[in-house]
Amino acid sequence: MVLPDCEAASAVFERFRDCACHVVAHASGRPWLAGCWDEDEARIVVDGERRVAVLGTCGLDRHTLLRRTGTIGSPHQVEGAVHGAGGSFHLLASVAGQVYARGTACGDRRLHHAHVEGVTVLADRARTLAWLTGAGVDMAQVAVRMASVSAPPHPFDQASMFPAVHCVVPGAAVELDRGGHASERKWWHPPEAELSLSEGAAVLRAALRNAVCVRVGPGQVWAADLSGGMDSTSLCFLAAEAGAELVALTLDRSGPECGDFAYARRAAAELPASTIHRTFSSDQLPPYLDGFDDGGEPEDEPSLKKRDVAQQEHLARAHRAQGARRRLVGQGGDHVVQPPPTHLHDLVRHQPRLAWRHATGYAAQHRWSRPQTARALADRRPYGAWLAAQAGPLFQDTGPPPASLLTWGAPVRMPPWATPQARELLANLLRAAAHTPPLALTRGQHGWIYQARQAGRVALAYDQYGMGLEMPYCDDAVLEASLRVRAHEAATPWTYKPLLATAMRGIVPQPLLDRTTKSSATAEWHSGLKSHQRQLASWYEDSRLVSAGLADPHALRRAWLSPGILPAADGPLVEYTLAVETWLREVEQHPVPHYLKEHPREPSPAR
């Protein structure tokens, strides 16, 4: 938690002082920063009335941070202390009692704020502030999460599940004055897309290489996913280049459409001979959804992470047994290095022939007709108008419209088991958002930043489970490097991830970069649902969604127990509804977060 420099904040601190392993004071002696963190992930320096804390993964050493801290004269100058530093971290500062705090642009390090006893306080966990304020769950946000096919649309993807708690949007910082009043301002702005594919690939190569090197040192034992996909394979070769002793982990999926295992074996054969390659067949792992009903500690919001948390814990035990404490994973590669097709809306204004050629390529892949594709490209509604227009179709159980990949975002759809009350709650939010601005000036950059933020949300969910996963693709420097490339060169309908493939040329063997397919775990998902039917049947009897009036009991039962008869478009909605139901039960069972327990106080890490 981060506190302003005033007596009222000190009174708030007394409510959780025994929960903090570390406490760092303002120059006044009042508490500024309190919490629990690993010493090797904290750089906290003090210079007169200045305090700067970098919590997370950062390429900056303490000596350099202290030297730069000495040049800070106001909160507006704090960013200069970490200029050019790679990694993923919270940046927190107290300058003569004025507080500056921010997370990351990608959103894998997040902050929340709430008004508590007359002052604004900050925390990295929304549930901490919900406990301090006594806030319950916002059922309108529950309805939002039921509608998600991929993720809630902006701005709801960054909304708190608790009405008294507010999320600091990625790319924004909070400043607290000595009276406990807060103001927000942007510290991050997307770069201009001015680079060609070859120029941008060199920048991305440098950013990814640095993202791995700030984590991995020569001779260190590191685990790394080696799925066979381009994202994780690239990280393995970069880690090997950095001198790591690798423990590579590969899942041998059972589906006939899954070609990952063959590519993973080819990659392992090209890695250094010292690499330990561990493979796991589906029957060696806990099934999908195993442990979803264990009543464990909830995260800040519902997420799909629960579906494979038992598998991830199994893999963590396996790599720790090999001496690897942390693990590199390729999460975020799909979202960060490849823009969505929405950029064609921008391209068609400047290069209409090229835009139409790309559009017809995507149309062939997704079976859109020419008129459907043309209508989607001709849609010039502003973002807020598009968002408000999503309210009407909520009351119709229809599939997504054709060529929806060319619109502002995925269509907002309610599952067939959603009640009229749930639909109305969401419709009211959408109508009220009619004047919401997009995340960037162009539709393509908006979509690219939005999907990068979804990678950050997933990374955050795994981080809250403490599994020791490192996700370099979510580093802000990697996101910025990708955004600098012209979108129509960074993605085409005929080449798979051309930006990453070009960046990794000469590091990853070429045959591994020539892959054009991507596997899924659909078979494991259906198997997991089937193996947990007894528990799902018992949950239907006392569903929290049903009791809240958001789900029809009979339709929900059919969806959970017979997902195979649902239309394909409704399959993901089953998973999101189950994630929401699980989360509601866990919040009910754990009204006080487990980390808010008494801890022995350790000496202040500032030095």
Wavefront OBJ file of the C-alpha trace (Angstrom):
o trace
v 0.000 0.000 0.000
v 1.034 3.603 -0.686
v -0.070 6.354 1.701
v -0.081 10.161 1.514
v 1.975 12.161 4.004
v -0.729 13.185 6.478
v -2.033 12.203 9.917
v -5.299 10.809 8.548
v -3.327 8.322 6.429
v -1.320 7.307 9.479
v -4.601 6.404 11.176
v -5.531 4.213 8.194
v -2.105 2.551 8.436
v -2.873 1.444 12.000
v -5.590 -0.831 10.595
v -3.080 -2.962 8.708
v 0.310 -2.238 10.292
v 0.635 -5.839 11.532
v 0.035 -7.163 7.986
v 3.135 -5.481 6.570
v 6.521 -7.196 6.413
v 8.177 -3.893 5.391
v 7.351 -0.278 6.142
v 9.162 2.668 4.538
v 8.516 6.176 5.877
v 8.125 9.577 4.287
v 10.806 12.120 5.222
v 8.343 13.262 7.904
v 8.478 9.846 9.565
v 4.870 9.010 8.645
v 4.312 5.688 6.804
v 4.582 5.910 3.029
v 5.014 2.376 1.659
v 3.940 -0.827 3.412
v 3.655 -4.430 2.284
v 5.426 -7.705 1.663
v 7.824 -8.228 -1.235
v 10.924 -10.254 -2.084
v 14.154 -8.412 -1.341
v 15.618 -9.339 -4.726
v 12.673 -7.635 -6.478
v 12.915 -4.348 -4.567
v 15.166 -1.350 -5.162
v 14.351 1.294 -2.546
v 16.595 4.325 -2.137
v 16.552 7.427 0.076
v 18.197 10.767 -0.691
v 17.239 13.556 1.722
v 13.501 14.198 1.317
v 13.321 11.896 -1.717
v 12.362 8.238 -1.640
v 12.052 6.075 -4.754
v 10.922 2.450 -4.822
v 11.105 0.182 -7.854
v 9.231 -3.044 -7.091
v 9.388 -5.838 -9.655
v 11.839 -6.783 -12.379
v 14.138 -3.927 -13.352
v 17.469 -3.635 -15.156
v 18.530 -0.654 -13.043
v 21.023 -1.196 -10.201
v 20.665 0.559 -6.837
v 23.686 2.814 -7.324
v 22.325 4.224 -10.590
v 18.841 4.597 -9.115
v 20.231 6.499 -6.095
v 22.273 8.813 -8.330
v 19.252 9.604 -10.476
v 17.025 10.066 -7.426
v 19.256 12.916 -6.314
v 18.215 14.922 -9.383
v 14.459 14.727 -8.668
v 12.946 18.067 -7.693
v 9.222 17.271 -8.026
v 6.917 14.308 -8.725
v 6.880 15.297 -12.415
v 10.565 14.373 -12.646
v 10.300 10.897 -11.123
v 10.118 9.124 -14.497
v 13.642 10.307 -15.254
v 14.951 8.031 -12.504
v 14.030 4.903 -14.513
v 14.460 6.221 -18.057
v 15.585 3.408 -20.347
v 15.303 0.729 -17.632
v 14.042 -2.605 -18.926
v 11.713 -4.929 -17.058
v 8.271 -4.740 -15.466
v 7.818 -2.853 -12.215
v 5.828 -0.473 -10.033
v 7.456 2.956 -9.714
v 6.691 4.711 -6.415
v 8.135 7.926 -5.007
v 7.788 10.379 -2.138
v 9.294 13.803 -2.871
v 9.083 16.108 0.165
v 5.854 14.316 1.070
v 4.338 14.495 -2.446
v 3.556 10.974 -3.693
v 3.926 9.628 -7.241
v 2.857 6.079 -8.099
v 2.237 4.063 -11.237
v 2.166 0.555 -12.620
v 2.938 -0.453 -16.210
v 1.515 0.465 -19.608
v 0.724 -3.173 -20.322
v -1.157 -3.564 -17.036
v 0.740 -6.521 -15.604
v 1.637 -4.269 -12.651
v -1.498 -2.491 -11.519
v -2.576 0.025 -8.888
v -5.973 0.810 -7.364
v -7.151 3.695 -5.235
v -9.982 4.295 -2.787
v -11.139 6.974 -0.371
v -10.635 5.663 3.159
v -11.413 7.730 6.248
v -11.079 10.996 4.380
v -7.907 10.307 2.373
v -7.012 8.541 -0.848
v -4.803 5.478 -0.454
v -3.296 3.189 -3.101
v -2.801 -0.569 -3.253
v -1.673 -3.095 -5.827
v -4.612 -5.340 -4.867
v -8.224 -4.226 -5.251
v -9.307 -6.629 -2.513
v -7.102 -4.817 0.012
v -9.058 -1.615 -0.570
v -12.387 -3.473 -0.674
v -11.576 -4.796 2.807
v -10.622 -1.326 4.080
v -13.780 0.278 2.677
v -16.158 -2.622 3.349
v -17.165 -2.639 -0.324
v -19.260 -5.483 -1.674
v -19.240 -6.900 -5.199
v -20.624 -4.747 -8.017
v -23.175 -6.998 -9.756
v -23.139 -4.857 -12.893
v -19.461 -5.747 -13.304
v -20.367 -9.395 -12.745
v -22.746 -9.103 -15.697
v -19.906 -7.585 -17.756
v -17.727 -10.625 -17.037
v -20.542 -13.025 -18.017
v -20.685 -11.395 -21.441
v -16.992 -11.724 -22.179
v -16.075 -13.914 -25.121
v -12.454 -12.800 -25.052
v -12.322 -9.926 -22.556
v -14.580 -7.020 -21.554
v -14.338 -4.062 -23.927
v -12.531 -0.879 -22.943
v -13.124 0.750 -20.418
v -14.772 -2.149 -18.567
v -11.687 -4.337 -18.851
v -10.024 -2.042 -16.292
v -13.052 -1.575 -14.036
v -12.937 -2.794 -10.451
v -15.292 -5.496 -9.229
v -15.891 -3.380 -6.104
v -17.817 -0.092 -6.433
v -15.717 1.890 -3.923
v -12.417 0.828 -5.511
v -11.042 2.359 -8.704
v -8.359 0.992 -10.991
v -5.566 3.257 -12.158
v -5.656 2.613 -15.890
v -2.441 1.293 -17.434
v -0.274 4.154 -18.607
v -1.561 6.552 -15.928
v 0.072 7.665 -12.674
v -1.473 8.912 -9.432
v -0.149 11.849 -7.442
v -1.157 12.330 -3.798
v -0.674 15.693 -2.100
v -0.044 16.108 1.623
v -3.753 16.533 2.238
v -4.496 13.065 0.859
v -6.087 14.325 -2.370
v -5.418 12.439 -5.600
v -4.967 13.406 -9.224
v -4.211 11.222 -12.238
v -2.133 11.986 -15.304
v -0.735 9.985 -18.182
v 2.912 9.045 -17.979
v 2.890 6.777 -21.049
v 1.863 7.589 -24.618
v 1.942 5.156 -27.545
v 4.774 5.789 -30.000
v 4.236 6.729 -33.594
v 4.211 3.772 -36.009
v 6.980 4.934 -38.333
v 9.211 1.858 -38.785
v 9.267 -0.699 -41.586
v 9.206 -4.401 -40.824
v 12.988 -4.785 -41.073
v 13.679 -1.646 -39.012
v 11.126 -2.589 -36.383
v 12.365 -6.164 -36.165
v 15.797 -4.914 -35.109
v 14.218 -2.742 -32.393
v 12.024 -5.611 -31.180
v 15.013 -7.985 -31.138
v 16.922 -5.590 -28.888
v 13.919 -5.072 -26.591
v 13.217 -8.801 -26.207
v 16.878 -9.606 -25.702
v 17.082 -6.985 -22.962
v 13.799 -8.171 -21.402
v 15.295 -11.648 -21.022
v 18.718 -10.409 -19.866
v 17.309 -8.300 -17.009
v 15.885 -11.544 -15.645
v 18.367 -14.218 -16.671
v 22.056 -14.342 -15.786
v 24.859 -16.617 -17.024
v 24.946 -19.944 -15.212
v 21.557 -19.463 -13.553
v 19.083 -22.341 -13.709
v 15.849 -21.187 -15.324
v 12.734 -23.038 -16.362
v 11.102 -22.018 -19.628
v 7.993 -23.107 -21.448
v 8.779 -24.725 -24.776
v 5.316 -25.188 -26.213
v 6.475 -25.427 -29.814
v 4.921 -22.053 -30.617
v 7.002 -19.133 -31.820
v 6.591 -17.048 -28.642
v 7.953 -19.498 -26.086
v 10.534 -20.928 -28.489
v 12.000 -17.453 -29.027
v 12.354 -16.919 -25.266
v 14.137 -20.271 -24.872
v 16.760 -19.371 -27.459
v 17.208 -15.880 -26.004
v 17.653 -17.349 -22.505
v 20.197 -19.839 -23.836
v 22.013 -16.960 -25.559
v 22.100 -15.160 -22.174
v 23.886 -18.171 -20.655
v 21.046 -19.718 -18.659
v 20.980 -23.410 -17.757
v 17.554 -24.258 -19.137
v 14.874 -26.637 -17.920
v 12.492 -26.624 -20.901
v 8.901 -27.766 -20.275
v 6.652 -29.115 -23.016
v 3.040 -30.310 -22.857
v 2.130 -33.104 -25.262
v -1.504 -32.269 -25.991
v -3.830 -35.049 -27.023
v -5.792 -33.310 -29.777
v -5.205 -34.511 -33.350
v -4.961 -30.874 -34.516
v -2.119 -30.167 -32.114
v 1.287 -29.989 -33.798
v 3.059 -28.248 -30.947
v 4.891 -31.298 -29.635
v 6.749 -32.005 -32.884
v 7.940 -28.394 -33.122
v 8.970 -28.416 -29.456
v 11.109 -31.510 -29.994
v 12.787 -29.912 -33.004
v 13.497 -26.791 -30.949
v 14.893 -28.779 -28.005
v 17.307 -30.544 -30.336
v 18.713 -27.154 -31.397
v 19.155 -25.784 -27.865
v 22.458 -26.256 -25.966
v 23.230 -29.811 -24.941
v 22.985 -28.841 -21.267
v 19.260 -28.138 -21.655
v 16.986 -30.465 -19.661
v 13.851 -31.118 -21.706
v 10.882 -32.305 -19.628
v 7.757 -33.421 -21.477
v 4.334 -34.026 -19.981
v 1.531 -35.914 -21.670
v -2.077 -35.027 -20.882
v -2.517 -38.067 -18.642
v 0.503 -37.005 -16.541
v -1.119 -33.683 -15.655
v -4.170 -32.789 -13.588
v -7.151 -32.379 -15.932
v -8.394 -28.968 -16.982
v -10.534 -27.311 -14.291
v -9.003 -29.468 -11.580
v -9.218 -27.515 -8.337
v -11.690 -24.925 -9.628
v -13.942 -25.792 -6.682
v -11.286 -25.839 -3.966
v -12.493 -22.586 -2.433
v -9.058 -21.013 -2.684
v -8.085 -17.373 -2.378
v -9.716 -15.262 -5.120
v -7.902 -12.772 -7.298
v -9.112 -9.205 -7.810
v -11.460 -10.243 -10.612
v -12.744 -13.434 -12.267
v -10.298 -14.955 -14.729
v -9.845 -18.070 -16.831
v -6.574 -18.816 -15.043
v -8.382 -21.124 -12.636
v -8.948 -23.640 -15.434
v -5.294 -24.713 -15.547
v -3.949 -23.593 -12.170
v -3.521 -27.220 -11.046
v -1.471 -27.935 -14.185
v 0.671 -24.845 -13.602
v 1.326 -25.870 -9.995
v 2.341 -29.347 -11.204
v 4.807 -27.804 -13.662
v 6.144 -25.478 -10.959
v 6.914 -28.437 -8.685
v 8.622 -30.197 -11.584
v 10.960 -27.328 -12.462
v 11.734 -26.540 -8.823
v 12.832 -30.134 -8.426
v 15.373 -29.398 -11.189
v 16.677 -26.337 -9.323
v 14.799 -23.663 -11.291
v 13.014 -21.193 -9.026
v 11.388 -19.120 -11.754
v 10.055 -19.780 -15.251
v 9.901 -17.861 -18.526
v 6.582 -18.120 -20.354
v 5.447 -16.818 -23.731
v 2.196 -15.260 -22.483
v 1.604 -11.986 -24.301
v 3.308 -12.853 -27.566
v 0.006 -13.272 -29.404
v -1.191 -9.916 -28.073
v 1.895 -7.707 -28.225
v 3.867 -8.534 -31.383
v 0.919 -8.904 -33.759
v -1.742 -6.214 -34.323
v -5.410 -7.080 -34.915
v -6.932 -6.604 -38.403
v -8.665 -3.395 -37.244
v -5.661 -1.458 -38.565
v -7.111 -1.895 -42.047
v -9.588 0.894 -41.215
v -6.648 3.277 -41.034
v -4.828 1.822 -44.038
v -7.854 2.055 -46.351
v -7.778 5.871 -46.107
v -4.179 6.117 -47.324
v -3.568 2.963 -49.369
v -7.010 1.627 -50.364
v -5.736 -0.980 -52.829
v -3.349 -2.517 -50.291
v -6.002 -2.372 -47.560
v -8.561 -4.174 -49.745
v -5.996 -6.809 -50.722
v -5.290 -7.545 -47.042
v -8.998 -7.438 -46.191
v -9.854 -10.029 -48.843
v -7.090 -12.237 -47.448
v -8.651 -12.139 -43.968
v -12.086 -12.613 -45.550
v -10.914 -15.824 -47.207
v -9.608 -17.123 -43.880
v -12.821 -16.343 -41.993
v -15.327 -16.902 -44.824
v -16.664 -13.357 -45.001
v -18.388 -12.282 -48.193
v -17.149 -9.248 -50.122
v -20.219 -7.155 -49.172
v -19.777 -8.069 -45.497
v -16.113 -7.114 -45.610
v -16.831 -3.845 -47.410
v -19.555 -2.871 -44.923
v -17.219 -3.527 -41.990
v -14.476 -1.378 -43.518
v -16.968 1.410 -44.287
v -18.151 1.614 -40.655
v -16.843 4.974 -39.400
v -18.655 5.194 -36.067
v -16.584 6.630 -33.219
v -15.649 4.230 -30.466
v -18.265 5.391 -27.964
v -21.077 5.073 -30.509
v -19.956 1.549 -31.397
v -19.845 0.649 -27.699
v -23.341 1.996 -27.003
v -24.675 0.148 -30.053
v -23.657 -3.143 -28.443
v -26.553 -2.747 -25.981
v -29.309 -3.627 -28.456
v -28.054 -7.077 -29.541
v -27.712 -8.158 -25.881
v -31.414 -8.991 -25.921
v -31.022 -11.272 -28.965
v -29.323 -14.675 -28.706
v -27.524 -14.435 -32.034
v -23.989 -15.239 -33.087
v -21.327 -12.612 -33.766
v -21.851 -10.583 -36.961
v -19.684 -11.339 -40.000
v -16.354 -9.525 -40.308
v -16.494 -8.508 -36.634
v -12.682 -8.702 -36.503
v -12.642 -5.487 -38.539
v -14.758 -3.516 -36.048
v -13.612 -1.688 -32.909
v -13.583 -4.922 -30.956
v -15.220 -8.280 -30.348
v -19.032 -8.031 -30.245
v -20.460 -7.928 -26.726
v -22.748 -10.948 -26.375
v -24.681 -12.352 -23.471
v -24.920 -16.139 -23.060
v -28.332 -17.786 -23.562
v -28.571 -18.441 -19.805
v -28.268 -14.757 -18.892
v -31.468 -13.311 -17.429
v -33.157 -10.084 -18.561
v -31.815 -8.477 -15.377
v -28.209 -9.331 -16.309
v -28.729 -8.058 -19.851
v -30.240 -4.793 -18.611
v -27.383 -4.186 -16.155
v -24.837 -4.486 -18.941
v -26.939 -2.557 -21.463
v -27.148 0.396 -19.061
v -23.355 0.460 -18.703
v -22.871 0.334 -22.476
v -25.355 3.142 -23.138
v -23.716 5.287 -20.461
v -20.350 4.798 -22.188
v -21.502 6.427 -25.443
v -18.863 9.160 -25.224
v -15.921 6.970 -24.184
v -12.794 7.888 -26.172
v -10.635 5.124 -27.674
v -7.199 4.207 -26.341
v -5.436 5.839 -29.295
v -6.135 8.180 -32.191
v -6.387 5.376 -34.756
v -8.584 2.309 -34.692
v -5.639 -0.011 -35.354
v -3.508 1.314 -32.510
v -6.509 1.238 -30.168
v -7.007 -2.453 -30.904
v -3.309 -3.240 -30.511
v -3.024 -1.477 -27.138
v -6.262 -3.052 -25.961
v -5.123 -6.593 -26.688
v -1.737 -5.905 -25.046
v -3.621 -4.885 -21.922
v -5.441 -8.213 -21.965
v -2.054 -9.951 -21.897
v -1.241 -7.813 -18.876
v -4.468 -8.865 -17.129
v -3.602 -12.535 -17.586
v -0.028 -11.989 -16.398
v -1.354 -10.198 -13.319
v -3.731 -13.056 -12.512
v -0.921 -15.613 -12.581
v 1.334 -13.313 -10.558
v -1.287 -13.111 -7.819
v -1.000 -16.884 -7.473
v 2.728 -16.588 -6.765
v 3.908 -19.170 -9.291
v 7.172 -17.441 -10.160
v 6.272 -16.864 -13.820
v 8.116 -14.244 -15.870
v 6.443 -12.850 -19.003
v 8.900 -10.685 -20.967
v 6.434 -9.983 -23.779
v 4.447 -7.866 -21.309
v 7.367 -5.509 -20.649
v 6.552 -1.950 -21.697
v 9.728 -1.726 -23.793
v 8.615 -4.752 -25.834
v 5.158 -3.248 -26.320
v 6.646 0.074 -27.450
v 9.020 -1.641 -29.862
v 6.105 -3.493 -31.446
v 3.860 -0.429 -31.704
v 6.565 1.472 -33.589
v 6.135 -0.833 -36.603
v 3.603 -0.059 -39.307
v 0.708 -2.393 -38.553
v 0.129 -3.659 -42.096
v 3.746 -4.886 -42.137
v 3.651 -6.342 -38.612
v 0.691 -8.560 -39.569
v -0.626 -9.916 -42.870
v -3.175 -12.628 -43.655
v -0.504 -14.675 -45.440
v 2.366 -14.738 -42.928
v 2.346 -15.918 -39.319
v 3.743 -13.291 -36.919
v 6.095 -11.692 -39.459
v 7.425 -9.135 -36.956
v 8.555 -11.703 -34.393
v 9.797 -14.112 -37.063
v 11.947 -11.388 -38.620
v 13.226 -10.243 -35.221
v 14.310 -13.762 -34.249
v 16.055 -14.578 -37.530
v 19.585 -15.720 -36.732
v 18.649 -16.536 -33.113
v 15.951 -19.164 -33.627
v 16.553 -21.768 -36.384
v 14.646 -20.776 -39.512
v 12.486 -23.938 -39.817
v 10.973 -23.107 -36.427
v 10.126 -19.585 -37.601
v 8.409 -20.851 -40.734
v 5.515 -22.380 -38.795
v 2.092 -21.096 -39.880
v -0.221 -22.897 -37.419
v -1.232 -22.559 -33.776
v -2.652 -25.327 -31.584
v -5.403 -25.208 -28.977
v -6.480 -27.212 -25.931
v -10.129 -27.670 -26.927
v -10.103 -31.440 -26.324
v -8.677 -31.004 -22.816
v -11.293 -28.377 -22.027
v -14.201 -30.668 -22.955
v -12.595 -33.519 -21.036
v -12.194 -31.289 -17.967
v -15.846 -30.271 -18.004
v -16.903 -33.889 -18.323
v -14.726 -35.066 -15.433
v -16.224 -32.414 -13.127
v -19.889 -32.871 -14.001
v -20.831 -34.067 -10.519
v -19.473 -30.912 -8.900
v -21.016 -28.697 -11.577
v -24.381 -30.356 -10.978
v -24.168 -29.596 -7.254
v -23.180 -25.988 -7.976
v -26.228 -25.554 -10.167
v -28.371 -26.294 -7.116
v -27.050 -23.240 -5.230
v -25.504 -21.100 -7.959
v -24.517 -17.617 -6.791
v -25.325 -16.256 -10.249
v -28.809 -17.746 -10.091
v -29.451 -16.405 -6.582
v -28.321 -12.930 -7.757
v -30.874 -13.095 -10.572
v -28.236 -13.056 -13.309
v -28.544 -16.617 -14.686
v -31.498 -18.837 -15.569
v -31.077 -22.070 -13.576
v -32.290 -24.508 -16.203
v -30.344 -22.978 -19.089
v -27.228 -22.781 -16.903
v -27.526 -26.450 -15.989
v -27.731 -27.464 -19.650
v -24.687 -25.338 -20.480
v -22.537 -26.790 -17.687
v -23.552 -30.413 -18.057
v -23.979 -30.640 -21.847
v -21.608 -28.088 -23.401
v -21.213 -30.236 -26.494
v -24.743 -29.394 -27.689
v -24.134 -25.645 -27.559
v -23.298 -23.618 -30.669
v -19.541 -23.207 -31.058
v -19.790 -19.465 -30.393
v -21.241 -20.150 -26.916
v -18.417 -22.445 -25.771
v -16.191 -19.633 -24.434
v -19.198 -18.130 -22.633
v -19.543 -21.335 -20.609
v -15.977 -20.939 -19.402
v -16.375 -17.281 -18.460
v -19.609 -17.966 -16.592
v -17.906 -20.745 -14.644
v -15.023 -18.383 -13.837
v -17.470 -15.786 -12.492
v -19.363 -18.366 -10.416
v -16.097 -19.673 -8.960
v -14.924 -16.167 -8.091
v -18.180 -15.219 -6.358
v -17.972 -18.326 -4.179
v -14.338 -17.654 -3.286
v -15.004 -14.020 -2.355
v -17.848 -15.195 -0.157
v -15.587 -17.742 1.579
v -12.674 -15.292 1.997
v -14.054 -11.875 2.977
v -10.617 -10.992 4.390
v -7.692 -11.599 1.993
v -5.254 -14.202 3.298
v -2.291 -11.863 2.854
v -3.840 -9.479 5.402
v -2.587 -11.564 8.254
v -0.020 -10.648 10.858
v 3.590 -10.796 9.664
v 6.831 -10.406 11.574
v 8.255 -6.967 10.816
v 11.548 -6.928 8.916
v 14.023 -4.035 8.838
v 13.278 -1.278 6.339
v 14.895 -2.226 2.990
v 15.758 1.389 2.146
v 19.485 2.030 1.952
l 1 2 3 4 5 6 7 8 9 10 11 12 13 14 15 16 17 18 19 20 21 22 23 24 25 26 27 28 29 30 31 32 33 34 35 36 37 38 39 40 41 42 43 44 45 46 47 48 49 50 51 52 53 54 55 56 57 58 59 60 61 62 63 64 65 66 67 68 69 70 71 72 73 74 75 76 77 78 79 80 81 82 83 84 85 86 87 88 89 90 91 92 93 94 95 96 97 98 99 100 101 102 103 104 105 106 107 108 109 110 111 112 113 114 115 116 117 118 119 120 121 122 123 124 125 126 127 128 129 130 131 132 133 134 135 136 137 138 139 140 141 142 143 144 145 146 147 148 149 150 151 152 153 154 155 156 157 158 159 160 161 162 163 164 165 166 167 168 169 170 171 172 173 174 175 176 177 178 179 180 181 182 183 184 185 186 187 188 189 190 191 192 193 194 195 196 197 198 199 200 201 202 203 204 205 206 207 208 209 210 211 212 213 214 215 216 217 218 219 220 221 222 223 224 225 226 227 228 229 230 231 232 233 234 235 236 237 238 239 240 241 242 243 244 245 246 247 248 249 250 251 252 253 254 255 256 257 258 259 260 261 262 263 264 265 266 267 268 269 270 271 272 273 274 275 276 277 278 279 280 281 282 283 284 285 286 287 288 289 290 291 292 293 294 295 296 297 298 299 300 301 302 303 304 305 306 307 308 309 310 311 312 313 314 315 316 317 318 319 320 321 322 323 324 325 326 327 328 329 330 331 332 333 334 335 336 337 338 339 340 341 342 343 344 345 346 347 348 349 350 351 352 353 354 355 356 357 358 359 360 361 362 363 364 365 366 367 368 369 370 371 372 373 374 375 376 377 378 379 380 381 382 383 384 385 386 387 388 389 390 391 392 393 394 395 396 397 398 399 400 401 402 403 404 405 406 407 408 409 410 411 412 413 414 415 416 417 418 419 420 421 422 423 424 425 426 427 428 429 430 431 432 433 434 435 436 437 438 439 440 441 442 443 444 445 446 447 448 449 450 451 452 453 454 455 456 457 458 459 460 461 462 463 464 465 466 467 468 469 470 471 472 473 474 475 476 477 478 479 480 481 482 483 484 485 486 487 488 489 490 491 492 493 494 495 496 497 498 499 500 501 502 503 504 505 506 507 508 509 510 511 512 513 514 515 516 517 518 519 520 521 522 523 524 525 526 527 528 529 530 531 532 533 534 535 536 537 538 539 540 541 542 543 544 545 546 547 548 549 550 551 552 553 554 555 556 557 558 559 560 561 562 563 564 565 566 567 568 569 570 571 572 573 574 575 576 577 578 579 580 581 582 583 584 585 586 587 588 589 590 591 592 593 594 595 596 597 598 599 600 601 602 603 604 605 606 607
